Amino acid sequence: MLGLVLLIGGRLWQPQVAVAQAKQPAVPDVVQARAFGVVDAMGKPPAILTTTKDGTPGLDLFDAAGRASVSLGLTKGGRPSLHFFDAEGKGGANWRLTKDGRSNLELLDPAGKLRAALGLREDGSPYLGLLDKNQKFRAVMGATSPEPERTVDFTMRPESSLVLFDTDGKVVWQAP
């Protein structure tokens, strides 16, 4: 092994090389707090990980103006949900899972009212529902198996793939 030896002040001196055996600071296995905030260079929080009053966890992402843009969390029943907000924090879209694991997407207008829904029925068949400004279904399209039951509500399973409703919720046209 080669080394460097210097003669300084009449004494032999050999520099010590730091060995990788230096102790590393202890890292905790768990860090706990009621909320964790990430801040940008200006001290504004673009993201906060927290829990709600009922104990469900959530992650909120904020836009440059400090308004919530995206929220990821769990429902009270422990199912995942994802919300996208418009610039005013009202409209946008919601995606969540039902108790039995079916996926549903809701599109909201700027007033926060449901205007379109895309999802899966209990039998796994897909549907698309369009709602008017009063949140009444005006059109429902789906791909289902023919069933003898013919109802005209949100969970309907018509034999046809398209049903149109009037403002009172009555069927005005139905594809065979």
Residue pairs with C-beta under 8 A, 6 or more apart in sequence:
3 14
4 14
4 15
5 12
5 13
5 14
6 12
6 13
6 14
6 15
7 13
34 50
34 51
35 48
35 49
35 50
35 51
36 48
36 49
36 50
37 45
37 47
37 48
37 49
38 45
38 46
38 47
38 48
39 45
39 46
40 46
44 62
44 66
45 62
45 66
46 61
46 62
47 59
47 60
47 61
47 62
48 59
48 60
48 62
49 57
49 58
49 59
50 57
50 58
50 60
51 57
51 58
52 58
52 73
54 76
56 73
56 74
56 75
56 76
56 78
57 73
57 74
58 71
58 72
58 73
58 74
59 71
59 72
59 73
60 68
60 70
60 71
60 72
61 68
61 69
61 70
61 71
62 68
62 69
63 69
63 87
65 87
67 85
67 87
67 88
67 89
68 85
68 89
69 84
69 85
70 82
70 83
70 84
70 85
71 82
71 83
71 85
72 80
72 81
72 82
72 83
73 80
73 81
74 80
74 81
75 81
75 96
77 99
79 96
79 97
79 98
79 99
80 96
80 97
81 94
81 95
81 96
81 97
82 94
82 95
82 96
83 92
83 93
83 94
83 95
84 92
84 93
84 94
85 91
85 92
86 92
86 110
88 110
90 108
90 110
90 111
90 112
91 108
91 109
91 110
91 111
91 112
92 108
93 105
93 106
93 107
93 108
94 105
94 106
94 108
95 103
95 104
95 105
95 106
96 103
96 104
97 103
97 104
98 104
100 122
102 119
102 120
102 121
102 122
102 124
103 119
103 120
104 117
104 118
104 119
104 120
105 117
105 118
105 119
106 114
106 116
106 117
107 114
107 115
107 116
107 117
107 118
108 114
108 115
109 115
109 133
113 131
113 133
113 135
114 131
114 135
115 130
115 131
115 133
115 135
116 128
116 129
116 130
116 131
117 127
117 128
117 129
117 131
117 154
118 126
118 127
118 128
118 129
119 126
119 127
120 126
120 127
121 127
121 142
121 144
121 155
121 157
122 155
123 144
123 145
123 157
125 142
125 143
125 144
125 145
125 157
126 142
126 143
127 140
127 141
127 142
127 144
128 140
128 141
128 142
129 137
129 139
129 140
129 141
129 154
130 137
130 138
130 139
130 140
131 137
131 138
132 138
132 167
134 167
136 165
136 167
136 169
137 154
137 165
137 169
138 164
138 165
138 167
139 162
139 163
139 164
139 165
140 154
140 156
140 158
140 162
140 163
140 165
141 161
141 162
141 163
142 157
142 158
142 161
143 161
144 157
144 158
144 159
144 161
145 157
146 159
147 157
147 159
149 157
150 156
150 158
150 159
151 157
152 163
152 165
152 169
152 170
152 171
156 163
158 174
159 176
160 174
160 175
160 176
161 175
162 173
162 174
162 175
163 171
163 173
163 174
163 175
164 171
164 172
164 173
164 174
165 171
165 172
166 172
